[in-house]
């Protein structure tokens, strides 16, 4: 199994942000994680990437128990991620933003630069390479987040709402980029609220509500699951 999350919980005092959740990801797959706001999706990413220690449970990556390892260790091992709130290094160029990530695997700056330029081409930011990070539009800052993560050369990429705040045209422009990343050999888990995106691009979907997994399956199976509809719309709608 490429990634396996086994009975993982994260409690903040009496709040069970993630509670006894298990799932797996196959190599080469795009797995979607959906659920209402506050369901525990980003907390789950923080556990996988080492930003938070788990309260209980275990996480395995390529057969190795990586539970509670530090983020920089997991990055070296091939786990990259983006964040909901875009955080470019605002006072340096777009290219230098990506070079910072490239130093995860490169020691030579020229090699890091050449690799980073190729990454910028992949995410359609090559023409912006000399602009200052903070000057980009939101859509381009989102692309820069992806580029920074790709520069670390991940085998598993966690994408946290990379399309949030984008208009429909911008969303459609991002979809081929995500597919090309997967086609290049990177396994992807994405958190997304735009259902059209999730249903179009994901091989499988898991649904989180109140910190617990309530459904798992193909996009079609999940879309027709009464527990999922209830989580989003409420039981009153189901029974109407």
FENNOR-V520977 format. One record per residue. N is the residue number from 1. PSI is psi in whole degrees, -180 to 180 (none if undefined). NEAR is the number of other C-alpha atoms within 10 Angstrom. Layout:
n = {N;N}
psi = {PSI;PSI}
near = {NEAR;NEAR}
This chain:
n = {1;2;3;4;5;6;7;8;9;10;11;12;13;14;15;16;17;18;19;20;21;22;23;24;25;26;27;28;29;30;31;32;33;34;35;36;37;38;39;40;41;42;43;44;45;46;47;48;49;50;51;52;53;54;55;56;57;58;59;60;61;62;63;64;65;66;67;68;69;70;71;72;73;74;75;76;77;78;79;80;81;82;83;84;85;86;87;88;89;90;91;92;93;94;95;96;97;98;99;100;101;102;103;104;105;106;107;108;109;110;111;112;113;114;115;116;117;118;119;120;121;122;123;124;125;126;127;128;129;130;131;132;133;134;135;136;137;138;139;140;141;142;143;144;145;146;147;148;149;150;151;152;153;154;155;156;157;158;159;160;161;162;163;164;165;166;167;168;169;170;171;172;173;174;175;176;177;178;179;180;181;182;183;184;185;186;187;188;189;190;191;192;193;194;195;196;197;198;199;200;201;202;203;204;205;206;207;208;209;210;211;212;213;214;215;216;217;218;219;220;221;222;223;224;225;226;227;228;229;230;231;232;233;234;235;236;237;238;239;240}
psi = {134;-52;135;124;118;110;46;135;148;114;135;94;-123;0;123;87;-39;132;105;51;135;140;171;163;131;150;134;4;155;112;128;142;120;167;162;165;138;12;-20;11;-51;-34;-39;-44;-41;-29;-43;-39;-1;6;-32;144;148;152;-40;164;179;152;130;135;117;38;-7;137;111;13;126;19;155;151;-41;-30;-45;-33;-44;-33;-9;20;116;160;160;172;154;-48;118;135;70;155;102;-25;8;168;162;-44;-46;-32;-44;-36;-37;-45;-36;-26;-6;-33;-21;144;-23;127;-38;-41;-41;-39;-47;-43;-42;-36;-38;-39;-44;-34;-40;-36;13;43;10;-40;-16;8;-30;-3;154;140;-43;-13;-7;156;166;-45;-41;-31;-36;-43;-37;-37;-43;-43;-43;-41;-42;-31;-23;-3;57;151;-27;126;124;115;113;95;53;-10;1;133;-3;152;167;-37;-44;-37;-47;-29;-26;-32;-48;-32;-44;-42;-38;-32;-46;-43;-21;-3;7;127;141;135;128;139;128;143;-15;103;-34;-39;-50;-45;-26;-41;-21;141;-41;162;139;147;127;135;130;39;1;146;124;-14;156;139;-167;163;-42;-44;-44;-40;-26;7;123;-34;-36;-46;-41;-40;-35;-37;-17;152;-26;-37;-41;-40;0;none}
near = {11;17;20;20;21;16;15;22;23;24;14;9;7;6;11;17;21;28;23;17;18;16;14;16;19;14;17;18;19;24;24;25;24;24;23;16;13;13;21;23;25;21;19;25;22;19;24;29;25;21;16;17;16;21;17;15;16;19;23;17;21;13;11;11;14;18;21;18;17;14;18;15;13;19;22;14;17;17;25;26;24;24;18;15;13;17;14;21;15;13;13;14;19;30;25;22;23;29;26;19;21;27;18;17;13;17;10;10;13;11;13;21;19;13;16;29;20;15;25;24;13;17;22;17;20;16;10;17;18;13;15;18;23;17;15;17;10;15;19;18;21;26;24;28;23;28;29;26;25;27;26;25;22;22;20;27;24;25;24;22;18;25;24;17;12;15;10;10;8;13;18;13;12;19;14;13;16;21;15;13;18;19;12;11;14;23;23;26;22;25;24;20;18;14;11;10;16;21;17;10;17;19;15;21;25;21;22;26;23;19;24;21;21;17;18;18;15;15;19;11;12;20;16;10;14;13;18;22;15;14;17;14;12;12;13;8;10;11;7;5}
